[in-house]
Amino acid sequence: MASLVGQLPFALENANGYKVWEDPSFIKWRKRDPHVTLRCHDSVEVSNSAVWDDDAVHEALTSAAFWTNGLPFVKSLSGHWKFFLASSPPDVPLNFHKSSFQDSKWEAIPVPSNWQMHGFDRPIYTNVVYPFPLDPPNVPAENPTGCYRTYFHIPKEWQGRRILLHFEAVDSAFCAWINGVPVGYSQDSRLPAEFEISDYCYPHGSDKKNVLAVQVFRWSDGSYLEDQDHWWLSGIHRDVLLLAKPQVFIADYFFKSNLAEDFSLADIQVNTCQL
């Protein structure tokens, strides 16, 4: 974990044996609160370059494009990312999240996908037992850790807008960096995680590519809550999006209905939250 020590305002791991992915009191950092899906898409770039030939994959990508077609200010980062799998967090390549890191010798993996489906690590199936020794909140020291890197530019139409980085789902816990700067940490394998990255991206017109680096832990204390009759698979397994928002925008909304006692009429109250 040498690549992370001193890079974040909290210790992911220290000499006393503390590991943030085994701390039930710490499940997120800089992660936006959950909210309804609010996007203003105009176009979406969806990769059809998955390395396996499966009709389900094509249909899933087609569905993603359908639901975002014709709406402005979204960019999908789906496609092939550079990938390295470490056997455990301490074996992560030093400074892999920095812009200057050379990843040319790394293999490529499609995102979204599970790394076990591409020859890395192994899938595990369990029913009524855990896939590792029962010792909550601790997980095995042999904790496969995926290192991802990809590159992007900010579209010219996004000038002056706020930029959000949106992960539809990552299994099981992960950290993210933009251009070497830590932007967030999240746990929860089936829910989105969203971070604001406006201050960390190179502006439109810059010759520099933005570097997104992600470190994914296969096991975390959250794995104890996610145990069920299923295959255990890991990685960035749903889409990753860049979203552009106005300087002030509706971040969430709530509907509350009131029905008259005789059911003759009802009114709806709408509350919105702005950022």
DOKOLDREN-647555 format. One record per residue (C-alpha): x, y, z; residue number from 1. Coordinates in nm, 3 decimals. Example, Ala and Ser with C-alpha at 12.3 -4.5 7.8 and 13.67 -1.06 7.14 Angstrom:
REM residues 2
        xx        yy        zz     n
     1.230    -0.450     0.780     1
     1.367    -0.106     0.714     2
This chain:
REM residues 275
        xx        yy        zz     n
     0.000     0.000     0.000     1
     0.301     0.225    -0.029     2
     0.140     0.392    -0.330     3
    -0.143     0.523    -0.113     4
     0.022     0.614     0.213     5
     0.051     0.991     0.243     6
    -0.162     1.052    -0.067     7
    -0.499     1.066     0.110     8
    -0.613     1.272     0.412     9
    -0.677     0.947     0.599    10
    -0.471     0.631     0.644    11
    -0.582     0.341     0.426    12
    -0.338     0.120     0.612    13
    -0.082     0.174     0.886    14
     0.181    -0.011     1.086    15
    -0.070    -0.093     1.360    16
    -0.265    -0.315     1.121    17
    -0.543    -0.068     1.045    18
    -0.704    -0.112     0.703    19
    -0.975     0.125     0.588    20
    -1.153    -0.154     0.396    21
    -1.192    -0.337     0.729    22
    -1.329    -0.035     0.919    23
    -1.713    -0.056     0.943    24
    -1.729     0.309     1.052    25
    -1.567     0.429     0.730    26
    -1.756     0.349     0.412    27
    -1.716     0.660     0.197    28
    -1.515     0.977     0.143    29
    -1.616     1.270    -0.083    30
    -1.900     1.054    -0.212    31
    -2.218     1.243    -0.292    32
    -2.534     1.143    -0.106    33
    -2.764     0.898    -0.289    34
    -3.018     1.071    -0.512    35
    -3.266     1.008    -0.789    36
    -3.127     0.970    -1.138    37
    -3.103     1.318    -1.287    38
    -2.907     1.355    -1.607    39
    -2.914     1.586    -1.908    40
    -2.763     1.372    -2.179    41
    -2.714     1.472    -2.540    42
    -2.499     1.186    -2.664    43
    -2.323     0.884    -2.521    44
    -2.015     0.696    -2.635    45
    -2.062     0.324    -2.576    46
    -1.790     0.078    -2.666    47
    -1.883    -0.237    -2.860    48
    -1.533    -0.377    -2.821    49
    -1.589    -0.636    -2.548    50
    -1.340    -0.921    -2.580    51
    -1.603    -1.195    -2.575    52
    -1.872    -1.262    -2.834    53
    -2.194    -1.270    -2.637    54
    -2.533    -1.139    -2.748    55
    -2.613    -1.035    -2.392    56
    -2.317    -0.796    -2.385    57
    -2.421    -0.631    -2.711    58
    -2.781    -0.596    -2.591    59
    -2.669    -0.444    -2.260    60
    -2.459    -0.182    -2.436    61
    -2.743    -0.110    -2.678    62
    -2.978    -0.061    -2.382    63
    -2.735     0.179    -2.215    64
    -2.715     0.386    -2.534    65
    -3.093     0.386    -2.571    66
    -3.161     0.531    -2.227    67
    -2.913     0.813    -2.272    68
    -2.973     0.896    -2.637    69
    -3.068     1.253    -2.720    70
    -2.981     1.414    -2.386    71
    -2.686     1.652    -2.339    72
    -2.379     1.654    -2.118    73
    -2.281     1.294    -2.054    74
    -1.974     1.100    -2.159    75
    -1.944     0.726    -2.107    76
    -1.599     0.596    -2.023    77
    -1.690     0.242    -2.127    78
    -1.421     0.071    -2.327    79
    -1.083    -0.088    -2.274    80
    -0.889     0.036    -1.973    81
    -0.533    -0.049    -1.870    82
    -0.538    -0.309    -1.594    83
    -0.305    -0.474    -1.343    84
    -0.410    -0.723    -1.075    85
    -0.208    -0.726    -0.753    86
    -0.236    -1.026    -0.520    87
    -0.298    -0.794    -0.223    88
    -0.303    -0.419    -0.145    89
     0.066    -0.401    -0.042    90
     0.160    -0.534    -0.387    91
    -0.004    -0.248    -0.579    92
     0.249    -0.079    -0.814    93
     0.403     0.228    -0.657    94
     0.237     0.554    -0.767    95
     0.022     0.380    -1.029    96
    -0.237     0.656    -0.990    97
    -0.001     0.935    -1.099    98
    -0.022     1.088    -1.447    99
     0.345     1.011    -1.513   100
     0.309     0.639    -1.445   101
     0.387     0.422    -1.748   102
     0.112     0.166    -1.807   103
     0.204     0.064    -2.163   104
     0.297    -0.288    -2.052   105
    -0.026    -0.342    -1.864   106
    -0.296    -0.557    -2.020   107
    -0.632    -0.415    -2.128   108
    -0.969    -0.508    -1.982   109
    -1.318    -0.398    -2.087   110
    -1.508    -0.171    -1.852   111
    -1.768    -0.258    -1.744   112
    -1.681    -0.621    -1.671   113
    -1.560    -0.854    -1.397   114
    -1.189    -0.927    -1.403   115
    -1.248    -1.298    -1.327   116
    -1.417    -1.328    -1.668   117
    -1.095    -1.218    -1.839   118
    -0.843    -1.458    -1.694   119
    -0.755    -1.269    -1.376   120
    -0.808    -1.426    -1.034   121
    -1.087    -1.686    -1.001   122
    -1.465    -1.673    -0.960   123
    -1.605    -1.817    -0.636   124
    -1.952    -1.960    -0.583   125
    -2.099    -1.987    -0.232   126
    -2.441    -2.065    -0.094   127
    -2.463    -2.075     0.288   128
    -2.097    -2.016     0.374   129
    -1.868    -1.716     0.333   130
    -1.595    -1.730     0.068   131
    -1.329    -1.657     0.334   132
    -1.272    -1.737     0.706   133
    -1.540    -1.581     0.925   134
    -1.366    -1.305     1.122   135
    -1.566    -0.981     1.087   136
    -1.477    -0.712     1.002   137
    -1.144    -0.857     0.887   138
    -1.090    -1.005     0.543   139
    -0.803    -1.219     0.413   140
    -0.460    -1.060     0.370   141
    -0.465    -1.221     0.025   142
    -0.709    -0.967    -0.112   143
    -0.683    -0.937    -0.494   144
    -0.664    -0.569    -0.583   145
    -0.735    -0.439    -0.932   146
    -0.559    -0.130    -1.063   147
    -0.733     0.050    -1.352   148
    -0.625     0.345    -1.565   149
    -0.801     0.529    -1.848   150
    -0.779     0.869    -2.021   151
    -1.029     1.133    -2.129   152
    -1.070     1.493    -2.247   153
    -1.338     1.740    -2.138   154
    -1.568     1.829    -2.435   155
    -1.570     2.193    -2.538   156
    -1.947     2.214    -2.476   157
    -1.879     2.154    -2.106   158
    -1.681     2.472    -2.053   159
    -1.789     2.646    -1.731   160
    -1.989     2.348    -1.605   161
    -1.934     2.128    -1.299   162
    -1.800     1.780    -1.371   163
    -1.916     1.469    -1.185   164
    -1.758     1.124    -1.198   165
    -2.028     0.857    -1.168   166
    -1.967     0.485    -1.108   167
    -2.280     0.275    -1.155   168
    -2.131    -0.003    -0.939   169
    -1.793    -0.140    -0.829   170
    -1.730    -0.462    -0.635   171
    -1.635    -0.438    -0.350   172
    -1.456    -0.120    -0.236   173
    -1.252     0.131    -0.434   174
    -1.048     0.453    -0.439   175
    -1.036     0.690    -0.737   176
    -0.785     0.954    -0.850   177
    -0.796     1.220    -1.122   178
    -0.453     1.328    -1.247   179
    -0.294     1.186    -0.935   180
    -0.528     1.365    -0.693   181
    -0.752     1.147    -0.472   182
    -1.118     1.223    -0.541   183
    -1.308     0.959    -0.346   184
    -1.355     0.627    -0.170   185
    -1.665     0.408    -0.167   186
    -1.799     0.073    -0.051   187
    -2.119    -0.095    -0.178   188
    -2.103    -0.336    -0.466   189
    -2.448    -0.273    -0.612   190
    -2.512     0.099    -0.569   191
    -2.373     0.402    -0.756   192
    -2.092     0.620    -0.628   193
    -2.057     0.977    -0.749   194
    -1.783     1.236    -0.689   195
    -1.733     1.594    -0.803   196
    -1.406     1.634    -0.996   197
    -1.443     1.986    -1.137   198
    -1.128     2.116    -0.968   199
    -0.907     1.826    -1.073   200
    -0.961     1.805    -1.450   201
    -0.757     1.981    -1.716   202
    -0.983     2.241    -1.880   203
    -1.120     2.221    -2.231   204
    -0.851     2.314    -2.480   205
    -0.566     2.165    -2.279   206
    -0.333     1.931    -2.467   207
    -0.309     1.712    -2.158   208
    -0.525     1.406    -2.121   209
    -0.698     1.356    -1.789   210
    -0.597     1.033    -1.616   211
    -0.854     0.839    -1.415   212
    -0.700     0.574    -1.189   213
    -0.909     0.336    -0.978   214
    -0.799     0.083    -0.717   215
    -1.055    -0.191    -0.645   216
    -1.040    -0.426    -0.345   217
    -1.202    -0.765    -0.395   218
    -1.287    -0.802    -0.026   219
    -1.395    -0.542     0.231   220
    -1.592    -0.547     0.556   221
    -1.894    -0.482     0.334   222
    -1.849    -0.829     0.186   223
    -1.997    -0.972     0.506   224
    -2.322    -0.789     0.436   225
    -2.325    -0.883     0.068   226
    -2.298    -1.259     0.118   227
    -2.570    -1.459    -0.055   228
    -2.627    -1.750    -0.290   229
    -2.429    -1.615    -0.584   230
    -2.106    -1.600    -0.779   231
    -1.846    -1.367    -0.627   232
    -1.704    -1.152    -0.906   233
    -1.502    -0.831    -0.883   234
    -1.421    -0.509    -1.061   235
    -1.592    -0.214    -1.227   236
    -1.894    -0.414    -1.340   237
    -2.127    -0.133    -1.447   238
    -2.082     0.179    -1.657   239
    -1.864     0.475    -1.560   240
    -1.990     0.817    -1.667   241
    -1.876     1.175    -1.674   242
    -2.164     1.416    -1.616   243
    -2.162     1.791    -1.674   244
    -2.392     2.007    -1.462   245
    -2.462     2.382    -1.441   246
    -2.298     2.575    -1.158   247
    -2.630     2.547    -0.970   248
    -2.844     2.241    -1.038   249
    -3.118     2.024    -0.886   250
    -2.937     1.747    -0.700   251
    -3.240     1.558    -0.570   252
    -3.617     1.583    -0.539   253
    -3.892     1.437    -0.321   254
    -4.264     1.382    -0.387   255
    -4.522     1.366    -0.105   256
    -4.890     1.306    -0.175   257
    -5.181     1.395     0.054   258
    -5.515     1.223    -0.009   259
    -5.849     1.362     0.115   260
    -6.038     1.142     0.362   261
    -6.323     1.089     0.112   262
    -6.068     1.023    -0.167   263
    -6.220     1.305    -0.372   264
    -5.892     1.484    -0.430   265
    -5.522     1.475    -0.362   266
    -5.236     1.716    -0.375   267
    -4.868     1.654    -0.440   268
    -4.588     1.845    -0.272   269
    -4.253     1.857    -0.449   270
    -3.934     1.948    -0.266   271
    -3.603     1.997    -0.442   272
    -3.244     2.013    -0.322   273
    -3.000     2.235    -0.508   274
    -2.622     2.233    -0.527   275
